[in-house]
Amino acid sequence: MIKVLLIEDNNDIRENVVEILELSGYTVTAADNGKTGLELAVKALPDIILCDIMMPELDGYGVFEALSKNPATEAVPFIFLTAKSERSDIRRGMELGADDYLTKPFDDKELLKAIESRLKKQEIYQLFYGKSPERLNDAISKKDGLEQLKEIMQERSSRKLKKNHHIHYEGDRVLGIYFIISGKVKTIKLTEDGREFITGIYKTDDYLDVNIILSDVTYHDTAIAMEDTVLSFLPAEQLDKLLFLYPEIGNRFIKILTNHIREKELRLLQLAYLSVRKRIAEALVQLLNHHSTDSKNVKISREDLASLCGTAPETISRTLSDFINEGLIEKSTGTIKILNLEKLNRLKN
């Protein structure tokens, strides 16, 4: 039987959540303040903890920090319950290392889904740092350890993001590395006049923010979901331990990082020396070859294509109209169909 600890000072909310969980088959222990909740967590060692933020005696942040320092409770999945919707409050909880948060009011489905998706943390923790690391050792010793690591990342707790959701901001303190289970992510920088410049596009099975293995102070770019996306996350502390124990993973990440650097250098050269027309042709070919699951269609908005090519959306519209007239592409909302890849390739050269 899965044990849940609920720490919530509001009587109505506490009773309602307890009822929902017990009807769903969970064994629930409840506390009406942070101090009592902390004591129960250490004593009962629950499988998952739900904790309000604003409480008397000891707030939710204090509870989480105390449990994170205790070896017996540091791996227990922890979900914040909060009535606050401000980004700074949510980000503080996630930066501390919490697994998730639920904003009040939440419904039964949201609550149960959050619990189910976070209960895997204990299993993954044991996989990486428990008494039986055989599976990880076996994975890394195989020929393609990075591919095996992807399978492990896919089993970790996942985070579902809607299109245009910000994953992190440039200058945020580095928390870890992301693996894209599904979807697409762009990284951007803003110019002095407020224009967006895309520094990278990442798709399913890509790692995001690999550069933190060389510099782990702050993120270099802002990361945004280009479509509905599911991410897995590996905290920087765990990544550091993996890189120390298994240099082969570090070597493979460095190769990925080297490719990213080469791509960015090539794009800078193109911005400096190629005409807008050639830059757009190059971008379409690269998107088709490296970022599309379709052999002919590229899914990208006019604004994102402009940010990728370092030009204005109006210029993108005029150039794409020229490409349509020349029989190179067809265009519908959010999708560009490549009709003549060979000629488009010649054009970019």
Secondary structure in CASP SS format (residue, H / E / C, confidence):
PFRMAT SS
TARGET T0000
AUTHOR 0000-0000-0000
METHOD secondary structure of the structure
MODEL  1
M C 1.00
I C 1.00
K E 1.00
V E 1.00
L E 1.00
L E 1.00
I E 1.00
E C 1.00
D C 1.00
N C 1.00
N H 1.00
D H 1.00
I H 1.00
R H 1.00
E H 1.00
N H 1.00
V H 1.00
V H 1.00
E H 1.00
I H 1.00
L H 1.00
E H 1.00
L H 1.00
S C 1.00
G C 1.00
Y C 1.00
T E 1.00
V E 1.00
T E 1.00
A E 1.00
A E 1.00
D C 1.00
N C 1.00
G H 1.00
K H 1.00
T H 1.00
G H 1.00
L H 1.00
E H 1.00
L H 1.00
A H 1.00
V H 1.00
K H 1.00
A H 1.00
L C 1.00
P C 1.00
D C 1.00
I E 1.00
I E 1.00
L E 1.00
C E 1.00
D E 1.00
I C 1.00
M C 1.00
M C 1.00
P C 1.00
E C 1.00
L C 1.00
D C 1.00
G H 1.00
Y H 1.00
G H 1.00
V H 1.00
F H 1.00
E H 1.00
A H 1.00
L H 1.00
S H 1.00
K C 1.00
N C 1.00
P C 1.00
A C 1.00
T C 1.00
E C 1.00
A C 1.00
V C 1.00
P C 1.00
F E 1.00
I E 1.00
F E 1.00
L E 1.00
T E 1.00
A C 1.00
K C 1.00
S C 1.00
E C 1.00
R H 1.00
S H 1.00
D H 1.00
I H 1.00
R H 1.00
R H 1.00
G H 1.00
M H 1.00
E H 1.00
L H 1.00
G C 1.00
A C 1.00
D C 1.00
D E 1.00
Y E 1.00
L E 1.00
T E 1.00
K C 1.00
P C 1.00
F C 1.00
D C 1.00
D H 1.00
K H 1.00
E H 1.00
L H 1.00
L H 1.00
K H 1.00
A H 1.00
I H 1.00
E H 1.00
S H 1.00
R H 1.00
L C 1.00
K C 1.00
K H 1.00
Q H 1.00
E H 1.00
I H 1.00
Y H 1.00
Q H 1.00
L H 1.00
F H 1.00
Y H 1.00
G C 1.00
K C 1.00
S C 1.00
P C 1.00
E H 1.00
R H 1.00
L H 1.00
N H 1.00
D H 1.00
A H 1.00
I H 1.00
S H 1.00
K C 1.00
K C 1.00
D C 1.00
G H 1.00
L H 1.00
E H 1.00
Q H 1.00
L H 1.00
K H 1.00
E H 1.00
I H 1.00
M H 1.00
Q H 1.00
E H 1.00
R C 1.00
S C 1.00
S E 1.00
R E 1.00
K E 1.00
L E 1.00
K C 1.00
K C 1.00
N C 1.00
H C 1.00
H E 1.00
I E 1.00
H E 1.00
Y C 1.00
E C 1.00
G C 1.00
D C 1.00
R E 1.00
V C 1.00
L C 1.00
G E 1.00
I E 1.00
Y E 1.00
F E 1.00
I E 1.00
I E 1.00
S E 1.00
G C 1.00
K E 1.00
V E 1.00
K E 1.00
T E 1.00
I E 1.00
K E 1.00
L E 1.00
T C 1.00
E C 1.00
D C 1.00
G C 1.00
R C 1.00
E E 1.00
F E 1.00
I E 1.00
T E 1.00
G E 1.00
I E 1.00
Y E 1.00
K E 1.00
T C 1.00
D C 1.00
D C 1.00
Y E 1.00
L E 1.00
D C 1.00
V H 1.00
N H 1.00
I H 1.00
I H 1.00
L C 1.00
S C 1.00
D C 1.00
V C 1.00
T E 1.00
Y C 1.00
H C 1.00
D C 1.00
T E 1.00
A E 1.00
I E 1.00
A E 1.00
M C 1.00
E C 1.00
D C 1.00
T E 1.00
V E 1.00
L E 1.00
S E 1.00
F E 1.00
L E 1.00
P E 1.00
A H 1.00
E H 1.00
Q H 1.00
L H 1.00
D H 1.00
K H 1.00
L H 1.00
L H 1.00
F H 1.00
L H 1.00
Y C 1.00
P H 1.00
E H 1.00
I H 1.00
G H 1.00
N H 1.00
R H 1.00
F H 1.00
I H 1.00
K H 1.00
I H 1.00
L H 1.00
T H 1.00
N H 1.00
H H 1.00
I H 1.00
R H 1.00
E H 1.00
K H 1.00
E H 1.00
L H 1.00
R H 1.00
L H 1.00
L H 1.00
Q H 1.00
L H 1.00
A H 1.00
Y H 1.00
L C 1.00
S C 1.00
V H 1.00
R H 1.00
K H 1.00
R H 1.00
I H 1.00
A H 1.00
E H 1.00
A H 1.00
L H 1.00
V H 1.00
Q H 1.00
L H 1.00
L H 1.00
N H 1.00
H H 1.00
H C 1.00
S C 1.00
T C 1.00
D C 1.00
S C 1.00
K C 1.00
N E 1.00
V E 1.00
K E 1.00
I C 1.00
S C 1.00
R H 1.00
E H 1.00
D H 1.00
L H 1.00
A H 1.00
S H 1.00
L H 1.00
C H 1.00
G C 1.00
T C 1.00
A C 1.00
P H 1.00
E H 1.00
T H 1.00
I H 1.00
S H 1.00
R H 1.00
T H 1.00
L H 1.00
S H 1.00
D H 1.00
F H 1.00
I H 1.00
N H 1.00
E C 1.00
G C 1.00
L C 1.00
I E 1.00
E E 1.00
K E 1.00
S E 1.00
T C 1.00
G C 1.00
T E 1.00
I E 1.00
K E 1.00
I E 1.00
L C 1.00
N C 1.00
L H 1.00
E H 1.00
K H 1.00
L H 1.00
N H 1.00
R H 1.00
L H 1.00
K H 1.00
N C 1.00
END
